[in-house]
Amino acid sequence: MATSRLLPLVLLPILSSCAPPWVSSIQERPPQQLESIHLQHRDENGQLSWSLRSPKAHHDWARKASVVMAPEGLVYQDGLPIYRFSAQRALLLGNSRLVQLDGLVQLEHLQKPATVITGERLRWHTHEGHLTMPTNPVLTYQEMRITAGWAELDFASNHLSLHDQVVAMDQSPQAGDLHLEATALRWNMAMGDFTAPGLVKGQQNAPDGQLQSVEGYDLTGNSQEGWLQLQAPVQLQTKAAGQWQARGPVLWWPDRQQLDSAGPLNGQVGALRVFGDSAALDLNKGWLTIANNCHLHQPGETLKAQQCRWNLHQGAVVAQGDVQLKREQYQQFTRADQLEGQLGESNVLRFLAPSDSQVSTELELETMIMGSRE
C-alpha cells in the first residue's frame, strides 16, 4: 500500500490541465490504493482555502477521480478556518474541482455559537465556493432545529438558503417549544440576518405556551439578536388575550414573549372587541397595552380612550386619557380622566371610576305615563 502524505505537492500538479507532456504516461497507470492522504488548496494569493484528510483512498489516474474514506476537512476565510466538514466517504472529481460527500455528512460553522448542518449528501464546487445539500438537510443552532427539502451555501458570503417545506423548531424554555413553517429561508450564518418570503405560520406546542398560533408574511429577523418581524396581515391566537389581527408589521421577541405593533389592530375575547393603534403584548408579564386610540366594544356598551392597559392574568383593565363610556341603557354617557374595569364572566367588562377621578355622567330618561283603571 502506498503512502501519500505529500499528495498536495505531487498529486494536484500532476492532475492539472496544464501539466507537461511527460506526465501523459501517468494516465496509463492502474488505479492505486493510497493511505493517509492530505490535500490542500490555496487561492491566487497563496492563502489556504480548504484542506482535506483521509486515512484511506482509491485513486483512478485516468479518470482523475478519487474515492476517499472517512474524510475530514476545513474551509478557510482569510487564512482562518471557518467551516469543518466530515462524512463517511467522498468522491473527488476533476482535480478536486467537485467534491461529493456521502453518508452522515456534517458541516459545522465554527463561529460561536456553532451552527451544524447534517445530511446524506453534499456537492461542493471547490473553485466556486458553492455547495448544495440536495436531500433533507437538518440544521441545529443552539436550541433551534431547522429542516428543509434541500439547501445551498455560499462560502464567500456565508449565505445559507433552505428550500421546500422549511420547518424551524425552537425548543428553548423561553420560546415555549415554538414551531415555524415557511416555504424558504435565507440566512447569513455570520451576521445572523435572515428572511423568509411569503406566508409564515407558527404555533406553540408546549402546554403552557401562551402564544398558541401566529400567521403573517415576509418574515425577517436576526438569530443573534433574537427578534422576528412579520408583515401584515398578522393573525395571533393567545390563551389569555384571544384572537388578534394586526394591519401593520409586528415585531416579535420569542424569548421574551413580547410582540409590538405600531399599526392598527383589532382583537376579540368572547363578546368583547378591541381596536387601537400602537399595541404591545407582553405575554410573560401578562400585559396588553394599546398606547393610542383605544376602543372597547361589548354588547350595549362602548368605551373610547387615549390608552388602555389590560392585565391578562387578573382581567383588570385601565382606560386613561379623555375616557368616554357610552351605554345604550338610558343613553348613558360618562366622561372621565380614568376608568377601571374588571373582566368577569362571559368576558364582560364592568367599569368603575377611581375615587379621586373626575367623572361626569349624562342620562336620558324616558317619561313614563301610567294610566289608571276605573
C-alpha positions as CSV (number, residue, x, y, z in Angstrom):
1,M,0.0,0.0,0.0
2,A,1.4,3.4,-1.0
3,T,1.6,6.3,1.4
4,S,0.6,9.8,0.1
5,R,1.3,12.3,2.8
6,L,2.9,14.6,0.3
7,L,0.0,14.4,-2.0
8,P,-0.7,18.1,-2.1
9,L,2.8,18.7,-3.5
10,V,2.6,15.8,-6.0
11,L,-1.0,14.8,-6.9
12,L,-2.5,18.2,-7.6
13,P,0.2,19.5,-10.1
14,I,0.1,16.1,-11.9
15,L,-3.6,16.3,-12.5
16,S,-3.6,19.9,-13.6
17,S,-4.8,20.6,-17.2
18,C,-1.5,22.4,-17.9
19,A,0.7,19.5,-16.8
20,P,3.9,19.0,-19.0
21,P,3.8,16.3,-21.8
22,W,5.8,13.8,-19.8
23,V,3.0,13.2,-17.3
24,S,0.8,11.7,-20.0
25,S,2.3,8.3,-19.2
26,I,0.8,8.6,-15.8
27,Q,-2.6,8.5,-17.4
28,E,-1.9,4.8,-18.1
29,R,-1.2,3.9,-14.5
30,P,-3.7,1.5,-12.9
31,P,-5.9,2.6,-10.0
32,Q,-3.9,2.9,-6.8
33,Q,-4.7,2.5,-3.1
34,L,-3.5,5.4,-1.1
35,E,-3.2,5.8,2.7
36,S,-3.2,8.9,4.9
37,I,-3.8,11.5,2.2
38,H,-3.8,15.2,3.0
39,L,-5.0,17.6,0.3
40,Q,-4.6,21.3,0.5
41,H,-5.7,24.1,-1.9
42,R,-4.5,27.7,-1.9
43,D,-6.0,30.7,-3.6
44,E,-4.3,33.1,-6.0
45,N,-2.8,35.0,-3.1
46,G,-1.3,31.9,-1.6
47,Q,-3.7,31.7,1.3
48,L,-5.1,28.3,2.3
49,S,-8.7,28.0,1.1
50,W,-9.5,24.4,2.1
51,S,-7.9,21.2,3.2
52,L,-9.0,17.5,3.4
53,R,-7.6,14.5,5.2
54,S,-8.5,10.8,4.8
55,P,-7.0,7.6,6.3
56,K,-7.6,5.7,3.1
57,A,-8.3,6.5,-0.6
58,H,-8.6,4.8,-4.0
59,H,-7.3,6.9,-6.9
60,D,-8.1,6.4,-10.6
61,W,-5.3,8.2,-12.6
62,A,-7.1,8.0,-15.9
63,R,-10.4,9.4,-14.7
64,K,-8.8,11.9,-12.4
65,A,-11.1,10.7,-9.7
66,S,-10.5,9.6,-6.1
67,V,-12.7,7.8,-3.6
68,V,-11.7,8.6,0.0
69,M,-13.0,7.1,3.2
70,A,-13.9,9.0,6.4
71,P,-12.8,12.4,5.0
72,E,-12.4,15.3,7.4
73,G,-11.5,18.8,6.3
74,L,-11.6,22.6,6.9
75,V,-12.7,25.6,4.8
76,Y,-10.8,28.8,5.4
77,Q,-11.6,32.5,5.0
78,D,-8.7,35.0,5.1
79,G,-6.5,32.1,6.1
80,L,-8.6,31.2,9.1
81,P,-10.7,28.1,9.5
82,I,-14.4,28.9,9.3
83,Y,-16.1,25.6,8.4
84,R,-15.4,22.0,9.4
85,F,-16.8,19.1,7.4
86,S,-16.8,15.3,7.7
87,A,-18.5,12.3,6.0
88,Q,-18.3,8.5,5.7
89,R,-16.8,8.8,2.2
90,A,-16.1,11.3,-0.6
91,L,-15.7,11.3,-4.3
92,L,-13.2,13.8,-5.8
93,L,-13.6,14.7,-9.5
94,G,-11.8,16.9,-12.0
95,N,-8.7,17.6,-9.9
96,S,-10.9,18.1,-6.9
97,R,-12.9,20.8,-8.5
98,L,-16.0,18.8,-7.5
99,V,-16.2,17.1,-4.1
100,Q,-19.2,15.0,-3.2
101,L,-19.5,13.9,0.4
102,D,-21.9,11.0,1.2
103,G,-23.2,9.2,4.3
104,L,-23.7,11.0,7.6
105,V,-22.4,14.3,6.2
106,Q,-21.7,17.1,8.7
107,L,-20.8,20.7,8.1
108,E,-20.1,22.9,11.0
109,H,-19.8,26.7,11.0
110,L,-17.2,27.4,13.6
111,Q,-18.3,30.8,14.7
112,K,-19.7,30.7,18.3
113,P,-22.4,29.7,18.9
114,A,-21.7,26.9,16.4
115,T,-24.1,26.0,13.6
116,V,-24.2,22.4,12.4
117,I,-25.8,21.1,9.2
118,T,-26.2,17.4,8.7
119,G,-27.5,15.4,5.7
120,E,-27.0,12.4,3.5
121,R,-25.1,14.1,0.6
122,L,-23.2,17.3,-0.1
123,R,-22.0,18.5,-3.5
124,W,-19.2,21.1,-3.3
125,H,-17.8,23.1,-6.3
126,T,-14.5,24.0,-4.6
127,H,-13.3,26.6,-7.1
128,E,-16.7,28.4,-6.9
129,G,-17.0,28.1,-3.1
130,H,-20.6,26.9,-3.5
131,L,-22.2,23.8,-2.2
132,T,-25.6,22.1,-2.2
133,M,-27.2,19.5,0.2
134,P,-29.9,18.0,-2.1
135,T,-31.6,15.7,0.4
136,N,-33.3,16.7,3.6
137,P,-30.7,18.7,5.5
138,V,-31.1,19.4,9.2
139,L,-29.6,22.5,10.8
140,T,-29.1,22.9,14.6
141,Y,-28.3,26.3,16.2
142,Q,-28.3,26.5,20.0
143,E,-31.8,25.0,20.8
144,M,-33.2,25.7,17.3
145,R,-33.6,22.8,14.8
146,I,-34.5,23.5,11.2
147,T,-35.4,21.0,8.5
148,A,-35.8,21.5,4.7
149,G,-36.1,19.7,1.4
150,W,-32.7,20.9,0.2
151,A,-30.1,23.6,1.0
152,E,-27.3,25.6,-0.7
153,L,-24.5,27.6,0.9
154,D,-22.0,30.2,-0.5
155,F,-18.8,30.1,1.5
156,A,-17.7,33.7,0.5
157,S,-20.9,35.4,1.7
158,N,-21.9,32.8,4.4
159,H,-25.4,32.9,3.0
160,L,-27.4,29.7,3.6
161,S,-30.6,29.1,1.6
162,L,-33.1,26.5,2.7
163,H,-35.9,25.4,0.4
164,D,-39.1,23.3,0.3
165,Q,-41.1,22.9,3.5
166,V,-38.8,24.7,5.9
167,V,-39.7,23.9,9.5
168,A,-38.0,25.6,12.4
169,M,-38.4,24.4,16.0
170,D,-37.2,26.4,19.0
171,Q,-37.1,24.1,22.0
172,S,-35.7,26.6,24.4
173,P,-37.8,27.1,27.6
174,Q,-38.3,30.8,26.9
175,A,-39.7,30.2,23.4
176,G,-42.3,27.6,24.7
177,D,-41.5,25.0,22.0
178,L,-42.1,27.3,19.1
179,H,-42.7,25.8,15.7
180,L,-42.5,27.9,12.5
181,E,-43.2,26.8,8.9
182,A,-42.1,28.6,5.7
183,T,-41.5,27.8,2.0
184,A,-37.9,29.1,2.0
185,L,-35.4,30.7,4.4
186,R,-32.3,32.7,3.6
187,W,-29.8,33.1,6.5
188,N,-26.4,34.8,6.9
189,M,-24.7,32.5,9.3
190,A,-22.0,35.1,10.1
191,M,-24.3,38.1,10.8
192,G,-27.5,36.3,11.8
193,D,-29.8,38.2,9.4
194,F,-32.5,36.0,7.8
195,T,-35.6,36.3,5.6
196,A,-38.5,34.0,4.8
197,P,-40.6,35.3,1.9
198,G,-44.3,34.6,1.6
199,L,-46.6,33.1,4.2
200,V,-45.1,32.0,7.5
201,K,-47.1,30.0,10.1
202,G,-46.2,29.3,13.7
203,Q,-47.5,27.7,16.8
204,Q,-46.5,26.7,20.3
205,N,-46.7,23.0,21.2
206,A,-45.9,23.3,24.9
207,P,-48.9,23.0,27.2
208,D,-48.1,26.3,29.0
209,G,-47.3,28.2,25.8
210,Q,-49.4,31.4,25.8
211,L,-49.0,32.2,22.1
212,Q,-51.0,29.4,20.5
213,S,-50.6,30.4,16.8
214,V,-49.3,33.2,14.6
215,E,-49.5,33.8,10.9
216,G,-48.0,36.5,8.8
217,Y,-46.0,37.3,5.7
218,D,-42.4,38.0,4.6
219,L,-40.6,37.2,7.9
220,T,-37.3,39.0,8.7
221,G,-35.2,38.7,11.8
222,N,-31.8,38.2,13.3
223,S,-30.8,34.9,15.1
224,Q,-28.0,36.6,17.2
225,E,-30.3,39.4,18.4
226,G,-33.3,37.1,18.9
227,W,-36.0,39.1,17.1
228,L,-38.5,38.4,14.3
229,Q,-40.8,40.7,12.3
230,L,-43.8,39.7,10.3
231,Q,-45.6,41.8,7.7
232,A,-49.4,42.4,7.7
233,P,-51.8,41.0,7.9
234,V,-50.6,39.2,11.0
235,Q,-53.0,37.0,13.0
236,L,-52.4,35.9,16.6
237,Q,-54.2,33.4,18.8
238,T,-53.4,33.6,22.5
239,K,-54.8,31.8,25.5
240,A,-55.3,34.9,27.7
241,A,-55.9,37.6,25.1
242,G,-58.0,35.9,22.5
243,Q,-57.7,36.5,18.8
244,W,-55.9,39.4,17.2
245,Q,-55.2,40.8,13.8
246,A,-52.6,43.5,13.0
247,R,-52.8,45.6,9.9
248,G,-49.1,46.7,10.2
249,P,-45.8,44.9,10.8
250,V,-45.4,43.1,14.1
251,L,-42.1,42.9,15.9
252,W,-41.7,39.7,17.9
253,W,-39.2,38.7,20.6
254,P,-40.0,35.0,21.1
255,D,-37.6,34.5,24.1
256,R,-39.3,37.4,25.9
257,Q,-42.8,36.5,24.8
258,Q,-43.2,40.1,23.6
259,L,-45.0,41.4,20.4
260,D,-45.2,45.1,19.3
261,S,-47.3,46.6,16.5
262,A,-47.1,50.2,15.5
263,G,-50.1,50.0,13.2
264,P,-53.8,49.4,13.6
265,L,-55.0,46.2,15.1
266,N,-58.2,44.6,16.4
267,G,-58.9,41.7,18.7
268,Q,-61.8,39.7,20.2
269,V,-62.1,38.0,23.5
270,G,-65.5,36.4,23.7
271,A,-68.1,39.1,23.1
272,L,-65.5,41.9,23.8
273,R,-64.0,43.5,20.8
274,V,-60.9,45.7,21.0
275,F,-59.5,48.2,18.5
276,G,-56.5,50.5,18.6
277,D,-53.1,51.7,17.4
278,S,-49.6,51.0,18.6
279,A,-50.1,48.0,20.8
280,A,-47.6,46.0,22.9
281,L,-48.3,42.5,24.1
282,D,-46.2,41.1,26.9
283,L,-47.3,37.5,27.5
284,N,-44.6,36.8,30.0
285,K,-45.7,39.6,32.4
286,G,-49.3,39.4,31.3
287,W,-49.9,42.9,30.0
288,L,-51.6,44.2,26.8
289,T,-51.1,47.9,26.2
290,I,-52.8,49.9,23.5
291,A,-50.9,53.1,23.5
292,N,-53.1,55.1,21.1
293,N,-56.7,55.4,20.1
294,C,-58.2,52.6,22.3
295,H,-61.7,51.4,21.6
296,L,-63.5,48.6,23.5
297,H,-66.9,47.3,22.4
298,Q,-69.2,44.9,24.1
299,P,-73.0,44.4,23.9
300,G,-74.7,47.5,25.0
301,E,-71.5,49.4,25.8
302,T,-68.7,51.2,24.1
303,L,-65.5,52.8,25.6
304,K,-63.0,55.2,23.9
305,A,-59.8,56.4,25.5
306,Q,-56.3,57.6,24.6
307,Q,-54.7,54.5,26.1
308,C,-55.8,51.1,27.6
309,R,-53.8,48.7,29.7
310,W,-55.1,45.2,30.3
311,N,-53.7,42.8,32.9
312,L,-54.3,39.4,31.3
313,H,-53.7,37.4,34.4
314,Q,-56.1,39.3,36.6
315,G,-58.6,40.5,34.0
316,A,-58.2,44.2,35.1
317,V,-58.4,47.0,32.5
318,V,-57.4,50.6,33.0
319,A,-58.5,53.2,30.4
320,Q,-56.8,56.6,30.6
321,G,-56.9,59.9,28.9
322,D,-60.3,61.5,27.8
323,V,-62.2,58.4,28.6
324,Q,-65.7,58.2,27.1
325,L,-68.1,55.5,28.0
326,K,-71.4,55.1,26.3
327,R,-74.2,52.7,27.4
328,E,-77.3,52.0,25.5
329,Q,-79.4,51.7,28.6
330,Y,-80.8,55.2,29.4
331,Q,-78.4,56.6,26.7
332,Q,-75.9,57.0,29.5
333,F,-72.7,58.9,28.6
334,T,-69.8,59.1,31.0
335,R,-66.6,61.1,30.6
336,A,-63.6,60.7,32.9
337,D,-59.8,61.0,33.1
338,Q,-59.6,57.3,34.0
339,L,-61.9,54.4,34.3
340,E,-61.1,50.9,35.7
341,G,-62.7,47.7,34.6
342,Q,-62.8,44.1,35.6
343,L,-63.3,41.3,33.1
344,G,-65.9,39.0,34.5
345,E,-68.0,36.0,33.4
346,S,-68.6,35.7,29.6
347,N,-65.7,38.2,29.2
348,V,-67.8,41.2,30.0
349,L,-66.1,44.3,31.4
350,R,-67.5,46.2,34.4
351,F,-66.2,49.7,34.7
352,L,-65.8,51.9,37.8
353,A,-64.2,55.3,38.3
354,P,-61.4,55.7,40.9
355,S,-62.4,57.7,44.0
356,D,-60.0,60.6,43.1
357,S,-61.1,60.7,39.4
358,Q,-63.3,63.5,37.9
359,V,-66.4,61.9,36.3
360,S,-69.4,63.4,34.6
361,T,-72.4,61.3,33.6
362,E,-75.4,62.2,31.5
363,L,-78.6,60.1,31.5
364,E,-81.6,60.3,29.2
365,L,-84.8,59.1,31.0
366,E,-88.0,58.4,29.1
367,T,-91.2,60.0,30.5
368,M,-93.5,57.2,31.7
369,I,-97.3,57.7,31.6
370,M,-99.3,55.5,33.8
371,G,-103.0,55.1,33.2
372,S,-105.5,54.2,35.8
373,R,-108.3,51.6,35.6
374,E,-111.7,52.8,36.5
